[in-house]
Amino acid sequence: MPQLNPNPWFSIMLMTWITFLLAIQPKLLSFTQINLPSTKHTSPHKTTPWTWPWT
């Protein structure tokens, strides 16, 4: 069965991952994020208890 022969496909996959890890990934990680996380408010939320009709 020719699809089980890893000769051409394993080398193509390996070269693709090496290209991604060494060339593309550092360029993508160098971009700054637009939506930076903001600081959380420390005031607690006011919650009201739920009244269940069967209790």
Secondary structure, 3 states (H helix, E strand, C coil): CHHHCCHHHHHHHHHHHHHHHHHHHHHHHCCCCCCCCCCCCCCCCCCCCCCCCCC
